[in-house]
Amino acid sequence: MHSKENSDRMKARLTVLSLMAALAVVAGITGAALAQEDTMQARPMYAHLKPSLPAKIQPPVTPLPLWRGSYVYSGHTYAYTMVGTAPSKGTSTTVPTFIIPVTLVYVTSTGTVTFTPTHKLSNGQTVLQNTIASPIFKSGITFMRGGTDLGDTQYIDAFQRGNFWGTVSKHTGYHLLLGAPKVLPTLTLTVPKIDGKVAREFGVSVGLADINYFDAQLQAYIAAHSQIVPNSLPVFVTYNAYLTQGGCCIGGYHNFNGTQAYAHFTYIGKVGAFAQDVSALSHEVGEWADDPQGANTNVPALCGITGSQILEVGDPEEGFANYGAFAYTLGGFTYNLQDLTYLPYFGAPSSTSANGSMTFQGNPFGLTVCSDGG
């Protein structure tokens, strides 16, 4: 992976104020942090790494189920590949899911600082428990949009049903579901000083890690765990951490190594901060569902961002209030789930989606085709 290439493919949204912190870093989970000046400009963003494909790829024995479709905009046909089965078939797909906790360790001159998803939150649950109990994996919320009942289901399933409601309304058996997550052994990384540090971003003491260093560790983990197979979705989770690439702060990304699609998100424990609770997870799983291989680059030119064109359904929304997220309560906890754009945002006919909307949340911000959100 090349830094410039990855930067070109990264979508960033600026906050109203950039945060330049010169504050002492508070203690981590296990030890005292090194007080240091934060020299990175904090801006909320997500990344899309260009898939690093091997020269020869053997077709997987258990491939991820995919379907292909297309639409016409301004006289040009745009094709795409998405996870699951075609909505017109009216069938349900459940993708096996793994969650991999990633613990980040930083050795400073005053002690060791650790950021781990096993951290217990104020509701008595750990970050992992809260994640698994979220609407990303659990039903329990009936998603109504403009009088359209998208179902009592998982968040991404409701999004995708609404995305293709023009078809799903006649083939109601269509679903795209995530299986009950299986937690795999923790990946513990002692982050080299050249690749990261402890800092303060968005008012939170966080661990920072270079995305290229980090992604190499995830790919090595996947290669070492045979239970992770292509028809599954491995999700790596960090707590109170951001990834960096020249600047901060990346809340998550999804990638494809030629056979395996996977995702990372960070769970920030501070209310109101960028990537709070599972907002970054909702972003990345939504984008994985609609572009699992990072190959849906055939989109209208107007949708190009920083020189790239790709069907990224979360990026146009993250620049709005609360970083495009909306509050949902399930199991007594209020989650913030990011809005996601429907296919009409990329030029598909309005008859494609529920109520002709451009977004899952009903297009409250007045988007137009490829208007690029905030």
C-alpha positions as CSV (number, residue, x, y, z in Angstrom):
1,M,0.0,0.0,0.0
2,H,1.3,3.5,-0.8
3,S,0.6,6.4,1.5
4,K,-0.4,8.8,-1.3
5,E,-2.6,6.3,-2.9
6,N,-4.4,5.5,0.3
7,S,-4.7,9.3,1.1
8,D,-6.3,9.8,-2.3
9,R,-8.9,7.2,-1.5
10,M,-9.6,8.5,1.9
11,K,-12.8,10.5,2.5
12,A,-12.6,13.2,5.1
13,R,-15.2,15.5,6.6
14,L,-14.2,18.6,8.6
15,T,-15.7,19.4,11.9
16,V,-16.7,23.0,12.7
17,L,-13.6,23.4,14.8
18,S,-10.3,21.5,14.5
19,L,-8.9,20.4,17.8
20,M,-5.3,21.2,18.6
21,A,-4.6,19.8,22.0
22,A,-1.6,20.6,24.1
23,L,-2.9,18.8,27.1
24,A,-1.4,16.2,29.4
25,V,-2.7,12.8,28.5
26,V,-4.7,11.1,31.2
27,A,-4.0,7.6,32.5
28,G,-5.0,4.6,30.3
29,I,-6.4,1.3,31.4
30,T,-3.1,0.1,32.8
31,G,-0.6,2.7,33.7
32,A,0.2,6.4,33.5
33,A,0.5,8.1,30.2
34,L,3.3,10.3,28.9
35,A,2.2,13.9,28.8
36,Q,2.8,15.2,25.3
37,E,1.7,17.8,22.9
38,D,-0.8,16.7,20.2
39,T,0.5,18.1,16.9
40,M,-2.1,16.4,14.7
41,Q,-5.1,18.3,13.4
42,A,-8.2,16.4,14.5
43,R,-10.7,15.8,11.7
44,P,-13.3,13.0,11.5
45,M,-12.8,10.7,8.6
46,Y,-13.0,7.1,7.3
47,A,-10.6,5.4,5.1
48,H,-10.9,3.0,2.1
49,L,-7.6,1.2,1.4
50,K,-7.0,0.0,-2.1
51,P,-7.2,-3.8,-2.0
52,S,-3.7,-5.3,-2.2
53,L,-4.5,-8.3,-4.4
54,P,-2.0,-11.1,-4.9
55,A,-0.9,-11.9,-8.5
56,K,-2.8,-15.2,-8.4
57,I,-6.1,-15.7,-6.5
58,Q,-7.5,-19.1,-6.0
59,P,-11.4,-19.1,-6.0
60,P,-12.4,-19.7,-2.4
61,V,-14.2,-22.9,-1.4
62,T,-16.7,-20.9,0.6
63,P,-17.2,-17.5,-1.2
64,L,-19.1,-14.6,0.2
65,P,-22.5,-14.6,-1.4
66,L,-22.7,-11.7,-3.9
67,W,-25.2,-10.4,-6.4
68,R,-24.9,-8.0,-9.2
69,G,-27.2,-5.2,-10.5
70,S,-27.1,-2.0,-12.5
71,Y,-29.0,1.2,-13.1
72,V,-29.0,3.9,-15.8
73,Y,-28.2,7.6,-15.0
74,S,-27.8,10.3,-17.7
75,G,-27.7,7.7,-20.4
76,H,-24.9,5.6,-18.8
77,T,-25.2,2.2,-17.2
78,Y,-23.6,1.8,-13.8
79,A,-23.1,-1.7,-12.4
80,Y,-22.4,-2.8,-8.9
81,T,-21.7,-5.9,-6.8
82,M,-23.3,-6.2,-3.3
83,V,-23.4,-8.8,-0.5
84,G,-26.3,-11.3,-0.4
85,T,-28.9,-12.3,-3.0
86,A,-30.7,-10.1,-5.4
87,P,-33.7,-8.5,-3.7
88,S,-35.9,-9.7,-6.6
89,K,-35.3,-13.3,-5.4
90,G,-37.0,-12.5,-2.0
91,T,-34.6,-14.7,-0.1
92,S,-32.7,-14.2,3.2
93,T,-28.9,-14.3,3.6
94,T,-27.1,-14.6,6.9
95,V,-23.4,-13.9,6.9
96,P,-21.3,-15.5,9.7
97,T,-19.6,-12.9,11.7
98,F,-16.5,-12.8,13.9
99,I,-15.5,-10.0,16.3
100,I,-11.8,-9.7,17.1
101,P,-10.9,-7.4,20.0
102,V,-7.7,-5.4,19.3
103,T,-5.8,-4.2,22.4
104,L,-3.3,-1.4,21.7
105,V,-0.4,-1.0,24.1
106,Y,1.9,2.0,24.2
107,V,5.2,2.1,26.1
108,T,6.0,5.6,27.3
109,S,8.7,7.1,29.5
110,T,6.3,7.1,32.5
111,G,4.6,3.7,32.0
112,T,2.5,1.5,29.8
113,V,-0.8,2.7,28.5
114,T,-3.4,0.2,27.3
115,F,-6.6,0.7,25.3
116,T,-8.7,-2.4,25.2
117,P,-12.3,-3.4,24.2
118,T,-12.6,-5.4,27.4
119,H,-13.0,-2.0,29.1
120,K,-16.1,-1.9,31.2
121,L,-18.5,1.0,30.4
122,S,-20.8,3.0,32.7
123,N,-23.7,0.7,32.1
124,G,-21.7,-2.3,33.5
125,Q,-21.1,-3.9,30.1
126,T,-17.8,-4.1,28.3
127,V,-17.2,-2.5,24.9
128,L,-17.5,-6.0,23.3
129,Q,-20.8,-6.7,25.1
130,N,-22.3,-3.4,24.2
131,T,-21.2,-3.9,20.6
132,I,-22.8,-7.4,20.3
133,A,-26.0,-6.1,21.9
134,S,-26.3,-3.2,19.5
135,P,-28.8,-2.9,16.6
136,I,-26.0,-3.9,14.2
137,F,-26.4,-7.5,15.4
138,K,-29.8,-7.5,17.3
139,S,-33.4,-7.0,16.3
140,G,-35.8,-5.2,18.5
141,I,-36.3,-1.9,16.7
142,T,-39.0,-1.5,14.1
143,F,-37.6,0.8,11.4
144,M,-40.3,3.1,10.0
145,R,-39.5,5.5,7.3
146,G,-42.2,7.9,5.9
147,G,-44.9,5.4,6.8
148,T,-42.9,2.5,5.3
149,D,-42.3,-0.4,7.7
150,L,-38.9,-1.8,6.8
151,G,-39.1,-4.4,9.5
152,D,-38.2,-5.2,13.1
153,T,-34.6,-6.2,12.2
154,Q,-31.0,-5.3,12.3
155,Y,-29.9,-1.8,11.3
156,I,-28.1,-2.8,8.1
157,D,-30.8,-5.2,7.0
158,A,-33.4,-2.4,7.4
159,F,-31.1,0.0,5.5
160,Q,-30.7,-2.5,2.6
161,R,-34.4,-3.3,2.5
162,G,-35.1,0.4,2.2
163,N,-32.3,0.8,-0.4
164,F,-34.2,-1.5,-2.7
165,W,-37.8,-1.1,-1.4
166,G,-39.1,-0.7,-4.9
167,T,-38.3,-4.4,-5.4
168,V,-38.4,-5.6,-1.7
169,S,-42.0,-4.4,-1.3
170,K,-43.0,-7.1,-3.8
171,H,-40.5,-9.7,-2.5
172,T,-40.7,-9.2,1.2
173,G,-38.6,-12.3,2.1
174,Y,-35.4,-10.4,1.2
175,H,-33.0,-9.9,4.1
176,L,-29.3,-9.3,4.6
177,L,-28.4,-10.4,8.2
178,L,-25.3,-10.8,10.3
179,G,-25.1,-14.0,12.2
180,A,-24.6,-13.9,16.0
181,P,-21.0,-12.8,16.4
182,K,-18.3,-15.2,17.6
183,V,-15.6,-13.5,19.6
184,L,-12.1,-14.7,18.6
185,P,-8.9,-14.4,20.6
186,T,-7.7,-10.9,21.2
187,L,-5.1,-9.3,19.0
188,T,-2.7,-7.4,21.2
189,L,-0.4,-4.9,19.5
190,T,2.4,-3.0,21.2
191,V,2.5,-0.1,18.8
192,P,6.0,1.0,17.8
193,K,6.7,4.7,18.5
194,I,7.3,5.3,14.8
195,D,3.7,4.1,14.1
196,G,1.7,5.6,16.9
197,K,1.4,7.4,20.2
198,V,-1.0,8.4,23.0
199,A,-2.8,11.7,22.3
200,R,-5.9,13.7,23.1
201,E,-8.4,14.0,20.3
202,F,-12.0,15.2,20.4
203,G,-11.5,15.6,24.2
204,V,-10.6,12.0,24.7
205,S,-7.3,10.3,25.6
206,V,-6.8,7.9,22.8
207,G,-4.2,5.7,21.2
208,L,-3.1,6.5,17.7
209,A,-1.8,4.0,15.1
210,D,-0.7,4.3,11.5
211,I,-3.3,2.6,9.3
212,N,-0.7,0.9,7.1
213,Y,1.0,-0.6,10.1
214,F,-2.4,-1.5,11.6
215,D,-3.8,-3.1,8.5
216,A,-0.7,-5.4,8.1
217,Q,-1.4,-6.8,11.6
218,L,-5.0,-7.5,10.7
219,Q,-4.1,-9.3,7.5
220,A,-1.6,-11.4,9.4
221,Y,-4.2,-12.3,12.0
222,I,-6.7,-13.4,9.3
223,A,-4.0,-15.5,7.7
224,A,-3.3,-17.2,11.0
225,H,-6.9,-18.1,11.9
226,S,-8.4,-20.7,9.6
227,Q,-11.9,-20.3,11.0
228,I,-12.1,-16.9,9.2
229,V,-13.3,-17.9,5.8
230,P,-14.4,-15.8,2.8
231,N,-18.2,-16.3,3.4
232,S,-17.8,-14.6,6.8
233,L,-17.3,-11.0,8.0
234,P,-14.5,-10.5,10.5
235,V,-14.8,-7.2,12.4
236,F,-11.9,-5.9,14.3
237,V,-12.7,-3.5,17.2
238,T,-10.5,-1.0,19.1
239,Y,-11.5,1.1,22.0
240,N,-10.7,4.8,22.4
241,A,-8.3,4.7,19.5
242,Y,-8.0,6.3,16.1
243,L,-6.0,5.3,13.0
244,T,-3.9,7.9,11.2
245,Q,-2.4,8.6,7.8
246,G,-0.6,11.8,7.8
247,G,-3.3,13.2,10.0
248,C,-5.9,12.2,12.5
249,C,-8.5,10.8,13.0
250,I,-9.8,7.6,11.1
251,G,-12.8,5.9,12.8
252,G,-12.7,2.8,10.7
253,Y,-12.3,1.2,7.3
254,H,-13.1,-1.9,5.3
255,N,-10.8,-3.8,3.0
256,F,-10.5,-6.9,0.8
257,N,-7.3,-9.0,0.4
258,G,-8.4,-10.9,-2.7
259,T,-10.4,-13.5,-1.0
260,Q,-11.5,-12.1,2.4
261,A,-13.4,-8.9,3.1
262,Y,-13.0,-7.5,6.6
263,A,-13.7,-4.3,8.6
264,H,-12.3,-2.3,11.5
265,F,-14.1,0.2,13.7
266,T,-13.2,2.1,16.8
267,Y,-15.6,2.4,19.8
268,I,-15.2,5.8,21.4
269,G,-16.6,5.9,24.9
270,K,-17.3,9.7,25.1
271,V,-20.8,10.8,24.2
272,G,-20.7,13.3,21.3
273,A,-17.2,12.4,20.2
274,F,-16.4,11.2,16.6
275,A,-17.0,7.5,16.3
276,Q,-18.9,7.3,19.6
277,D,-20.2,3.8,20.5
278,V,-21.0,1.8,17.3
279,S,-21.5,4.7,14.9
280,A,-18.3,3.8,13.0
281,L,-19.4,0.1,13.0
282,S,-22.7,1.1,11.3
283,H,-20.7,3.1,8.7
284,E,-18.3,0.3,7.9
285,V,-20.8,-2.6,7.8
286,G,-23.1,-0.5,5.6
287,E,-20.2,0.1,3.1
288,W,-19.1,-3.5,3.3
289,A,-22.6,-4.6,2.4
290,D,-22.8,-2.3,-0.7
291,D,-19.1,-2.7,-1.8
292,P,-17.5,-5.7,-0.2
293,Q,-14.5,-5.9,-2.6
294,G,-13.8,-2.2,-3.0
295,A,-14.6,-2.7,-6.7
296,N,-17.8,-0.6,-7.2
297,T,-15.8,2.2,-8.8
298,N,-18.3,2.6,-11.7
299,V,-20.3,5.5,-10.3
300,P,-21.1,8.9,-11.7
301,A,-18.2,11.3,-12.0
302,L,-19.9,13.8,-9.7
303,C,-19.5,11.3,-6.9
304,G,-15.7,11.4,-7.1
305,I,-14.1,12.6,-3.8
306,T,-10.4,13.6,-3.7
307,G,-9.8,12.0,-7.1
308,S,-11.5,8.7,-6.4
309,Q,-14.9,7.3,-7.5
310,I,-16.4,4.6,-5.3
311,L,-19.8,3.6,-4.1
312,E,-19.2,4.5,-0.4
313,V,-22.6,4.9,1.2
314,G,-21.5,6.3,4.5
315,D,-19.1,9.1,3.5
316,P,-21.6,11.6,2.2
317,E,-23.4,11.7,5.6
318,E,-20.6,11.9,8.1
319,G,-20.1,15.7,7.9
320,F,-23.5,16.6,9.3
321,A,-24.6,17.1,13.0
322,N,-23.5,14.3,15.2
323,Y,-21.3,13.1,12.3
324,G,-24.5,11.9,10.5
325,A,-25.6,9.6,13.3
326,F,-29.0,9.1,14.8
327,A,-29.9,7.9,18.3
328,Y,-31.6,4.5,18.8
329,T,-32.2,2.9,22.2
330,L,-32.0,-0.9,22.5
331,G,-31.6,-2.9,25.7
332,G,-31.6,0.3,27.8
333,F,-28.6,1.8,26.0
334,T,-28.7,4.6,23.4
335,Y,-26.6,3.9,20.4
336,N,-25.6,6.3,17.7
337,L,-26.0,4.8,14.2
338,Q,-24.8,6.7,11.1
339,D,-27.2,7.5,8.3
340,L,-26.3,5.8,5.0
341,T,-27.1,6.9,1.4
342,Y,-29.4,4.9,-0.8
343,L,-28.6,4.1,-4.4
344,P,-30.6,7.2,-5.8
345,Y,-27.8,9.3,-4.3
346,F,-25.6,7.8,-6.9
347,G,-28.1,8.4,-9.7
348,A,-30.4,5.4,-9.6
349,P,-34.2,6.2,-10.1
350,S,-36.0,7.4,-7.1
351,S,-38.4,4.4,-7.5
352,T,-35.5,2.2,-6.3
353,S,-35.7,3.2,-2.6
354,A,-38.3,3.6,0.1
355,N,-40.3,6.8,-0.4
356,G,-37.9,7.8,-3.2
357,S,-35.4,8.9,-0.5
358,M,-31.7,9.4,-0.9
359,T,-30.9,8.2,2.6
360,F,-31.9,5.7,5.2
361,Q,-33.0,8.4,7.6
362,G,-35.2,10.1,5.0
363,N,-32.7,12.6,3.6
364,P,-33.2,15.3,6.3
365,F,-30.3,17.4,4.9
366,G,-31.5,18.0,1.4
367,L,-29.0,15.9,-0.5
368,T,-29.0,15.8,-4.3
369,V,-27.3,13.3,-6.6
370,C,-23.6,13.1,-5.6
371,S,-23.9,16.3,-3.6
372,D,-21.2,14.9,-1.2
373,G,-23.0,15.7,2.0
374,G,-21.3,18.1,4.4
